[in-house]
Amino acid sequence: SQQGEEDPQALSIQEGENATMNCSYKTSINNLQWYRQNSGRGLVHLILIRSNEREKHSGRLRVTLDTSKKSSSLLITASRAADTASYFCATERSYGGGTSYGKLTFGQGTILTVHP
Amino acid sequence: ETGVTQSPTHLIKTRGQQVTLRCSSQSGHNTVSWYQQALGQGPQFIFQYYREEENGRGNFPPRFSGLQFPNYSSELNVNALELDDSALYLCASSLLDRFYGYTFGSGTRLTVV
């Protein structure tokens, strides 16, 4: 079953606009990650935010994490046509004890379309 | 661009057959995970291998099995294929000890007819 739920399911914007995607999850986590997927191909890791962090930036990306609300948001600023893709949030919990990291649990994704 | 390669890219199999998918992890990565992604869905965790031993498993039946080799390559084997096994299978590798996220391959598209 999916842990995360992304909102909205689809987002259509014009080039230059900002795109915001939200993710909610159900259990306690070690970290939350955002990935991009183009046309059903492999996933590209965008950014990782740990459970003790509240905000993180990488280029045009800004991610926030609110562990009290079990939610995260991904903001893409000044969007480009090349940003058109599906975006997934994925949470990771400790699994198997010790310092091992475990499986990623993905949401169903947000389909972002950026029109030139 | 990606350090993880998967083969084959596409595969068509008949129900009841067996299939082996292959993955070459990024050099130095000691962890490999496999995911199944049905059309329109997010990836679902199948299992993870760390230093050649299974390190966690998702809700998949035993006919899904795997191997990790010392040269960082790995295999996903699926026996007694069912129509619902049709999906994109993704391999991902990482360094478990210094974790910065997973590097995914481009996937194998499996169609079961």
Interface residues (C-beta under 8 A of the other chain):
Chain A: Q2 G4 N31 Q33 Y35 G40 R41 G42 L43 V44 H45 L48 F88 A90 Y95 G96 T99 S100 Y101 G102 K103 L104 T105 F106 G107 Q108 G109
Chain B: T2 V4 T31 S33 Y35 L39 G40 Q41 G42 P43 Q44 F45 Q48 Y50 N55 G56 G58 L88 L90 A92 S94 L96 D97 F99 Y100 G101 Y102 T103 F104 G105 S106 G107 R109
